[in-house]
Amino acid sequence: MEEVLTKVQTAFKSAFDLDPRSVTLETTPDHVPAWDSMGHVTLASSLEQTFGLTFDVDDLMEMENVREICRVVQSKLAKVAHAQRA
């Protein structure tokens, strides 16, 4: 989880120009003024570039806070790794 969080923090820096250390598992859109509906799209794009993943609408709807973002990303990364081993 720590490695994923570090990369998520990088994506937040890219999307919102935030100090990565200010982004924790407890961070929600209430903590980031620019994290509105349009900001969510920007963040999703940044996350896709950072992790080399593609998110669908269901994934984006689940990404309500940093903890959920990390959970969704970990799940996607596990699926990719499993597909590559198969």
Phi, psi and omega per residue, in radians:
M1 nan -0.626 -3.085
E2 -1.083 -0.745 3.137
E3 -1.134 -0.718 3.108
V4 -1.120 -0.783 3.134
L5 -1.040 -0.724 3.135
T6 -1.040 -0.750 3.122
K7 -1.234 -0.620 3.071
V8 -1.091 -0.721 3.099
Q9 -1.044 -0.689 3.086
T10 -1.101 -0.726 3.119
A11 -1.121 -0.674 3.086
F12 -1.128 -0.678 3.103
K13 -1.079 -0.783 -3.135
S14 -1.140 -0.736 -3.060
A15 -1.346 -0.708 -2.984
F16 -2.141 0.039 -3.099
D17 0.956 0.798 3.101
L18 -1.719 2.670 2.981
D19 -1.130 2.080 -3.093
P20 -0.950 -0.565 -3.118
R21 -1.193 -0.276 3.133
S22 -1.433 -0.165 -3.123
V23 -1.700 2.084 3.135
T24 -2.186 3.088 3.092
L25 -1.083 -0.370 -3.107
E26 -1.556 -0.079 -3.095
T27 -1.170 2.317 3.101
T28 -2.212 2.979 3.075
P29 -1.008 -0.424 3.092
D30 -1.107 -0.435 -3.119
H31 -1.532 -0.254 -3.038
V32 -2.208 1.730 -3.067
P33 -0.930 -0.600 -3.103
A34 -1.388 -0.126 -3.105
W35 -1.499 1.183 3.063
D36 -1.838 -2.845 -3.080
S37 -1.081 -0.709 3.107
M38 -1.265 -0.667 3.091
G39 -1.087 -0.585 3.129
H40 -1.108 -0.677 3.098
V41 -1.136 -0.770 3.103
T42 -1.065 -0.786 3.125
L43 -1.095 -0.755 3.140
A44 -1.047 -0.747 3.113
S45 -1.093 -0.755 3.111
S46 -1.098 -0.731 3.108
L47 -1.124 -0.713 3.122
E48 -1.080 -0.740 3.126
Q49 -1.181 -0.725 -3.097
T50 -1.124 -0.740 -3.047
F51 -1.773 -0.147 -3.103
G52 1.182 0.600 -3.123
L53 -2.041 2.928 3.013
T54 -2.175 2.318 -3.134
F55 -1.875 2.428 3.060
D56 -1.681 3.114 -3.074
V57 -1.036 -0.718 3.134
D58 -1.066 -0.732 3.095
D59 -1.039 -0.828 -3.093
L60 -1.088 -0.643 3.136
M61 -1.166 -0.553 3.141
E62 -1.328 -0.352 -3.046
M63 -1.419 1.152 -3.072
E64 -1.499 -0.286 3.136
N65 -2.769 3.051 -3.056
V66 -1.131 -0.665 3.121
R67 -1.031 -0.771 3.137
E68 -1.222 -0.617 3.073
I69 -1.037 -0.832 3.140
C70 -1.071 -0.697 3.138
R71 -1.115 -0.810 -3.139
V72 -1.099 -0.784 -3.132
V73 -1.089 -0.798 3.138
Q74 -1.053 -0.728 3.127
S75 -1.079 -0.795 3.128
K76 -1.110 -0.768 -3.137
L77 -1.097 -0.670 3.118
A78 -1.130 -0.695 3.126
K79 -1.145 -0.717 3.114
V80 -1.106 -0.794 -3.138
A81 -1.094 -0.719 3.133
H82 -1.138 -0.729 3.135
A83 -1.119 -0.633 -3.124
Q84 -1.246 -0.533 3.121
R85 -1.349 -0.455 -3.053
A86 -1.310 nan nan
